[in-house]
Amino acid sequence: AETGYDILVVMYTELVDATAKVAPDYPDVKFISILGQLEMDNVKGILGLEHEGSYLAGIEAGMISKTGHIGFIGGQDNAEINRFLAGYEQGALSVNPNIIVDSVYVGSFEDPAKGKDLAEMLYNQGCDIIYAAAAKSGLGMFDAAKESGGLCIGVDLDQNNVLPGQVIGSMTISYDKWIYDAIAETVAGNFTPGIFWYVIEGGNLALTLPSDDLYAVPKEVVEAVNAAIAGVASGAIVVDPVAMKDK
């Protein structure tokens, strides 16, 4: 801001406190805060309802799991990451009321080695599918899956080709489009401050399924996921953002 940039994109919750301190001192700078819930005249906060997209991942995991036991790895135990867990749990339970969902946390988004250790632990405990919402730490899940033969679900971007045959889908989030649109709006002189939540409708959050040459998702799973997308978008299905452990 001191250097003279008039648009700053600040990524993720780790920078929310810094933005809250700096933004008031630079009222002419427009801050686009990804995952930041700040009510300030020069800050636009952009967030997604991750529990809605994760509900789809839970449906897929619940239908494909052979052990009835699936896992979740979070980067940190916070409200944002727990929205991923909440949707995953509810989606899985909607198709298998007896399914067990184990959740663990790395404590960091920058520790793939620990992510691998936790994934190995979950696989060894009987989980046959793991969903990770842990950024770089989540990469360790793929290493553990490769060694164990377990299945996994990617996050944020399409990670289906990271481990062909074992990644059964990716819960993708359109951060790139949200940022592009916010910058375009600002450049056009139409910057709108406030907190903006993006919902599943319009593809803001999605379960991107792999092509058949990577992993052949059963037809009935595809149909169930598509039905859930329609249900969530219409309001017929309401996904709670609070994980079971926090109730």
Buried (B, 14 or more C-beta within 10 A) or exposed (E): EEEEEEEBBBEBBEBBEEBBEBBEEBEEBBBBBBBBBBEBEBBBBBBBBBBBBBBBBBBBBBBBBEEBBBBBBBBBBEEBBBBBBBBBBBBBBBBBEEBBBBBBBBBBBEBBEBBBBBBBBBBEEEBBBBBBBBBBBBBBBBBBBBEBEBBBBBBBBBBBEBBEEBBBBBBBBBBEEBBEEBBEBBEEEEBEBEBEEBEBBEEBBBBBBBEEEBBEBEEEBEEBBEEBBEBBBEEEBEBBBEBBEEE
